[in-house]
Each structure stands twice: as C-alpha cells, then as structure tokens.
Amino acid sequence: MTDHSSSATRGTPKGVPLSGRPPAWLLPLKWLDQNLEKVIILIAYSGMAGIIFVEVIRRFFFNLQAPWSTSIPVLLFLWLTWFGASLNVKQRTHLSLNEIRMRLPYTGQFLCQILDAVLWIVFGVIVINFTIDQVQLARMNYAIVAGTDYVMKWWFYLATPLAWMLIIIRVLQNLTADVCRFRRREPFNLQPSIMD
C-alpha cells in the first residue's frame, strides 16, 4: 500500500497544526497566562478607586459614609500589591542587581539567574506556608471585615498565598526560558522594559 500523505506533513506530530499556531482549546489558557495579573490588578484598583471616590463625594456633599468604606479598600490593596509583584516577576522588572550581572561572563549570568529562581522559590514556599495559616485562622474564627455583616476577611487574605503560588509559576517559566537561552547561547534579557 502506498503512503498518500504529502511531504509537507511528514515528520509533523499528530494533532499539531502545520501553521505553528496552538490549537483553539489552548487559546483561552494562553490569554489567561498573558493577562491574569493585569485583570486582577485592574479589578482591585478599580474597586479601591471607585469606593474611595464615591465615599468622598458622599461624605463631602451628604455627610454620609458607608462603615466599610475605609476597610475594604485597604484589603483590596492586598490583591493589588501581591499580583503586581507577580506581574513584575513575570516581566523581570522587580528589583535586581543587573549592573553587576551585566559585567559577569555568560555562564556567571546564567548561574545568577538560577540563584534568583532558587531564592524566589524558597522565599515563596515560606510565605505560602505562613499565610495559609493566617487565612485558615481568619476563616475558622469567622473574622468579618469591619463595618460589614457578611464579608469575610479571609477572602482578602487569600490574595497572598495565591499570588505567591503564581510568583513561583512565573519564576519557573522564566527559568525555563533562561535554560533554553543558555542552550542556544542567546543573551539574557537583563534590562527588561517596565512599560511592556
């Protein structure tokens, strides 16, 4: 029997599109990978700004104020801060000693990238371990946000362990990219743009 497959498809694994684009079912995951932190930051920041803006108007013009208007924005700041940290790790715009690294030989730069990843992961595991205890304690004690009847504090405290889990994922993604660059002998991106 003869093989009727074209030479263009030979050697292509089954199920991989010829165009090089990912399959359609992966597109939502790819979008989520690229935008998760940005969406959470936007929601948290909009919520904070909206509550503060409305409550300042109400207080100034009507002498009214919701009792929770000073506590919820502070707790939303947890989501904004920690997922902002994750975004900075993803984009490599966090604080680092790049001036020293750029003067190191190529292998030294790679070893610094590995050291970074190890330190981030170790620190992340410590933070997750202790903040999960804080979340569980607030949940077991039914800690309620001041000025509300049903809004639980642990919903906001959950931001810290979740964001640090995401930070560890971003660190591993960056490390994988660094290993691939090192194998191809490509330069490391030691001066990322903050505006990406």
Protein Blocks (a to p, Z undefined) as FASTA:
>chain_A
ZZfbdfklgopaghiafklpacfklmmmmmmmmmmmmmmmmmmmmmmmmmmmmmmmmmmm
nopacfklmmmmmmmmmmmmmmmmmmmmmnopaccdfklmmmpcfklmmmmmmmmmmmmm
mmmmmmmmmmmmmmmmmmmnopacehiaklcfklmmmmmmmmmmmmmmmmmmmmmmmmmm
mmnopacdfbccfkZZ
